[in-house]
Amino acid sequence: MGRTLDEVMAGLPAERRQAVKAKAEELLHEVEGLRALRVLAERSQEQIADGLGIKQPSVHKIERQADLYLSTLRRFVEAAGGTLELRVSLPGEGTILLTGIGDLHS
């Protein structure tokens, strides 16, 4: 019979268990695509559509697009109740918060 996850984790050194837990937390904060973001935000396509002032089929289309204007992405995230931050990682510079991108009011 196989071992359970708890049994496997218990057999790891403490440092390795901590690394696994940290990676699991990191992955929980990553979502793939706008549909997953909407589901995480507990919003329906209709609710997002209302927030964007569009019809539900348009939300479905946006969720399936691989390439979006940042202004569309920002509005979608805001309709889901969030805020959009764009961070850039540059070698030797670390992570930089890029502002004013996709903001139609700038």
VOFI-478445 format. One record per residue (C-alpha): residue in one letter; x, y, z. Coordinates in steps of 0.25 Angstrom, whole numbers, padded with zeros to 4 digits, always signed. Example, Ala and Ser with C-alpha at 12.3 -4.5 7.8 and 13.67 -1.06 7.14 Angstrom:
REM residues 2
a+0049-0018+0031
s+0055-0004+0029
This chain:
REM residues 106
m+0000+0000+0000
g+0005+0014-0003
r+0008+0025+0007
t+0000+0037+0010
l+0004+0051+0007
d+0005+0053+0022
e+0014+0041+0024
v+0023+0046+0012
m+0024+0060+0018
a+0027+0054+0032
g+0039+0046+0026
l+0045+0059+0021
p+0055+0067+0028
a+0049+0080+0035
e+0057+0089+0025
r+0051+0081+0013
r+0037+0081+0019
q+0038+0096+0021
a+0042+0098+0006
v+0031+0089+0001
k+0021+0097+0009
a+0026+0110+0004
k+0025+0106-0010
a+0011+0101-0008
e+0007+0115-0002
e+0013+0121-0014
l+0006+0113-0024
l-0007+0116-0017
h-0005+0130-0020
e-0003+0128-0035
v-0015+0126-0044
e-0015+0123-0059
g-0024+0132-0067
l-0035+0141-0064
r-0046+0130-0062
a-0038+0125-0051
l-0036+0139-0045
r-0051+0141-0046
v-0054+0128-0039
l-0044+0131-0028
a-0051+0144-0026
e-0065+0137-0026
r-0071+0145-0037
s-0079+0140-0048
q-0078+0144-0063
e-0090+0152-0061
q-0085+0160-0049
i-0072+0163-0057
a-0080+0167-0069
d-0088+0177-0060
g-0076+0183-0055
l-0070+0185-0069
g-0083+0190-0075
i-0083+0179-0085
k-0091+0166-0088
q-0087+0152-0082
p-0083+0146-0095
s-0072+0157-0096
v-0067+0153-0083
h-0066+0138-0088
k-0058+0144-0100
i-0049+0152-0091
e-0046+0140-0082
r-0041+0132-0094
q-0032+0142-0101
a-0017+0140-0099
d-0014+0155-0103
l-0021+0166-0096
y-0019+0181-0095
l-0015+0185-0081
s-0026+0194-0080
t-0036+0182-0082
l-0028+0174-0072
r-0029+0185-0062
r-0044+0187-0063
f-0046+0172-0062
v-0038+0171-0050
e-0045+0183-0044
a-0059+0177-0047
a-0054+0164-0040
g-0052+0173-0028
g-0036+0174-0029
t-0026+0184-0033
l-0015+0181-0044
e+0000+0184-0041
l+0010+0181-0052
r+0024+0177-0047
v+0036+0176-0055
s+0049+0168-0051
l+0062+0174-0057
p+0075+0167-0055
g+0083+0175-0045
e+0071+0184-0042
g+0061+0174-0035
t+0046+0176-0036
i+0041+0189-0040
l+0026+0194-0039
l+0022+0200-0053
t+0011+0210-0051
g+0002+0217-0061
i+0001+0205-0071
g-0013+0201-0075
d-0019+0213-0067
l-0028+0220-0076
h-0029+0232-0067
s-0014+0236-0067
